[in-house]
Amino acid sequence: MRSPQPHPVDRGDRRRWAQLLLGIVVFIVAEAVLIAVAWFGTAAAGGSPAQGTAGWALLLGAVTGAAVAMGGFLLIVGPLGRRPGLALRGRGKLAELVLGLVIGAALISLSVGLIALLGGYRVTGIASSPQLLAPLALGIGAGFIEEILFRGILLRLLDAWLGSWAALAITSLLFGLMHLVNDGATVLTALGLVIEAGVLLGAAYLLTRRLWLVIGIHIAWNAVQGGVYSSTISGTRQQSGLLLAETDGPTWLTGGTMGVEGSAVSVLLGLAAGIVMLVLAGRRGHLLPSARRTQRITGDEPARTTEPSTGAESVRDPGQVSR
């Protein structure tokens, strides 16, 4: 499969503070919708949400929450930011999504394989009735809702305000800190997620300047981790996936209560993949200083263009990459 093709770096959107505030609201609403749909779905089917959400109800909640997040994001970058489709538009969307799914599945599989070689993971059999819906739901929910906030809103806006490197550092730190609320999380595991997932996912966005690749990586990482390898996902309860397995060894190797993604092996693999993507992003000219600094360096005023679909004037960053 070919690597993602470069897209223009368009930082000509407007009302960025309003976009940031509304993006946080959309994230909260989408998460609330996910939880509410899963809870009511389980209760309507005669189950007890207090004892655990039904897999199909959690999946329905994840899909609904993802739809709310995507709809909110399109409103934010369209009518508000005056850049319809920013971070989503262009050809090759499906190819980037599929490539992301492949990368995410390959990275978590390679991580589990290395942990097994070091004696920390052992397959004992194959489950007769694997629970696959819950891991898939956790993948879809996080892949869309979290990525729209952290990469589609925060990283994109901070990139324009502060430049790519500062934006990557800040969003990676925030992403790790958010997971401190998970059961069994510690400062050390949160730092691991900063290095592992924060850098990897941020680099995937900067490489393509769109969300499809990073959404695919996040979905596959969670879904395969729990649905195939029966590992805890980001501090959630133990998953009952396809493989019956035992973990044994020090926490730095097995990941402890955080699952295999908390292992030092996963952290180093995620960091290595992120570095590769950052190198590729740099070669494409996708790692940029702040939009204001770009303007000072070039000495150009932002060019006003007219959106064909809306007829609205907007400002295009003079430092953008053209096709």
N, C-alpha and C positions, 0 to 999 in steps of 0.2 A: 504494500500500500504506500502511495506517495505521501510525503510529508505535507502538512497544510501549506497552502499558498499564501503569500503575504497579502494583507489588505491595507488600505490607506489608514494612517493614524490620524483620525479625525478628532480634534480637541476643540471644535468650534461650538460646542453646546453652550447654553445659557442657564442662568438662575441656578447655579451649582449648589448654593446653600439650601435652597428650597428642594432641590433634588435629593440632597443628603438627608434632610429631615423627613421628607416623604418616603424615602427608601427605607428608613428605620421603621416607620409606621407600617409600610407594606410587609416588611419582615415579620413584625409582631402579629399583624393580622393573619398572614399566611400560616404561621406556626399555630395560632389560636384555631384557625379553621381546621388544620390537620388534626389537632387534638380533639376538637369537638366532633368532627365527623367520625373519627375512630371510636370515640367514647359512645356516642349515640348509636352507631352502627352495631357495636358489640351489645349494648343494652337492648336494642330493638330485636336482636336475634336470640334474646333470652340469656345472654352471658352476663358475667359480672366484671365490669371494667376494673374494679378494685383488685381482682385476681389476675388480671392480664387482658390486654386487648386482643381480639381475634385478628388473625393474620390478614384476612380479606378486608376487614374493617380498617386496619392500619394502612393497607395498600390504597384503599379508596380515599382515606384521609390524606395520604401523601400525594396522590394524583390531584386531588382537589386543591390542596394547599399549594402545589407546584403551579397549577393553573392560575390561582389567585396571584402568586408572586410574579409569574410571567406577564399577566395582564397589567398588574401594577407597574412593572418595569417598563413596559411599552408605553404606558401613559406618561411615565416620568421622563423618558428620553424623547418622546414624541412631542405632544402638545406643550409640555413644560420646558424641556431642554431644547426644543426646536431642531432635533436631529432624529427624525423617525428611523428606527431600526439600528441606532448606534449600538455597537457590540453584538449585533445579531445579524446584520444584513450581509448581502453578498452571496456569491455562489460557493458551493462546497460545504454547506452547513452539515448535511448528512455525513459526508466523508469525515469531517472533523469530529462529529459525535461518535461515529463508529471507531475512529482511530483512538479517541479518548477511552472508549470502553475497552479496547484491546490493550492499551497501555496500562490502565488501572488494573485489569485482570492479571496481566503479565507481571506487574510489579508486586502485587500482593502474593501471587503464586510463587514467584522467585524468592520472596522473603520467607514464606512458609517452608519452601524447600531447603533454604540455607539453615533455618532454625532446626529443621528435622535432621540435617546432616550434622549439626552440632549437638544433637541429642535432646533438644528441647520440645520436640513435637513428634508424636508417633501415632500413625493411623492404626486403629484396632478393628475397623470394619466399615461397612456401608449401611447407612440407615435405611430401614424398610419404609419408613414414612417421614421423609425429611420435611422440615418446615421451611419452605422457600419464600413464602409471601412476605413474612416480616422482614427478612434481610433485604429483599427487593424494595420494600416500602421505605426502609431506612436509607437505602441508596438513593431512591428517587426524591424523597423528601429533602435530604441533605444536599443532593446534587443540584437541585433547582433552587430551593429556598435560600440555603446558605451561600451558594455561589452568586446568586443575584445580588445579595447584600454585600458580601465581602469582595468579590471581584467586579461585578457589574456596577455597583454603586461606589463603595469605598475606594477600591484600588483605582478605578477609572477617574474619580474626582481628585483623589490625592495625587495621582500621576500628573494631572493638569496643574494643580496648585504647587506641588513640591518636586516633581520629577519622578522618574520610574523607580530609582533605587530607594528613595525615602518612602515612597508609596508601598513598595514591596515589604520593606522592613516593618512599617507600622501595621499593615494589614496582617502580616504573618504573626506579629506579636498579639494583636487583638484576637485572631483566630485561635491561638493557643490558650489565651486567657479565658475565652468563652467556654472552653472545654473543662475548666477547673470546676464547674458546677456538676460535672458528671460524677456518678458514684465511683469511688476508688481513685479519683484523679488526685494527683499531687503536683507540686510546682515542677518537679522533675519531668513528669509525664507531659505536662503542659508545654514545657520547654522543648520536649521531643516533638510535639505536634507543631510547634513554631518552626523548627528546623525541617521536619519531615514533610508535613502536609502544607503548611503555610508557604514555604518556598516553592514546593512542587506545583501547587495549584496556582499560585501567583505567577510563576514562570510560564505555566501553560497558557494563562490569559495573555501575558505580554508577548508570547511567541506569535499568537494569532490575532491578538487584539479583539477577540470575540469570545463568547461564552461557551460555545459548543464543545470544544476540546476539553475544557476544564470540567464542564458538567459531566461529560462521559467518563473522565477519569474518576471523579468523585462517586458517581453511581456504581461503577464496576468495583472500585476499591471496597466499598461497604457491602455490596450485594455478594460478591465472591468471598469476602472474608467471613461473613456469617453464613451464607447459603451453601457454600462448598466446604469450607474448612471448620465450620462450627465454632468460630471464635467470637468472643465478645466484640461489640462494635462501639468504640468510643465510650466505654463505661456503661453500656446497657447490659441487660442480663445475658447470660450465656445463650448462644443460638444453637438450635438443633438442626444443623445442615445436612448435607449429603454424606459427609465423612464422619464416622465416629472416631474420636481422637483423644489422646491424653497429652497433657503438657507436663514437663518435669524439668526443673532446673532453676537457676537464679532468675530473678525478675528482669534483669537487664537483657536476658536471652528470650524468655517466654513472653514478656510484656505484662505478666501478672494479671491483675484485675482489669487492665485496659485492653487485654487481648493482644494478638500478634502485632497490631499497629503500634503498641507501646514498646516493642522490642527494639534494642539498639540496632539490630539488623535492618529492620524496617526504616528506622530513622536515617541510617546511612544510605540505604538504597533510594529513599525518597529525596534526600539531599543531592545525591549523585545525579539522579534523573532531572532534578530541578536545575542543577548547574548546566547540564547539557542543553536544556531548553533555553536557559538564559544566554548561553553562548550563541545559539542559533538566533535568538531574538536580537542580540546585538548585531549580528551579521546582517540582519534584515533592516537595521536602523530603527528597531522598535523600542530601544531603551533611550529615553529622551530626558532632557532637563525640563524644568517647569515651562509652561507655556509662555509665561512672562519673560523668563530668561531667554527662551528661544527667540522671542520677538526682539529683545535687546541685542542678541548676537547677530541676527540677520539684518536688524535695522529696518525691518518691514512692518507696516501696519497690517493687522489682520484683514484679510480680504473678505468683503461682504458678498455672499452668494445668495441665490434664490433657490429654495427647495422646489423642484419640479412638481411635487405632489401637493404642496400646500401654498406655494407662492409666497411663503414667509421668508424675510431676510434673516440670515444668520451669519455668524463670524467663523471663518475657517482658520485654524492655526497655521501660520506660515511655515512651521517646521514639520508639517505632515509628510508622510511618505506617499508618493504618488505611484500609480500602477505603471 
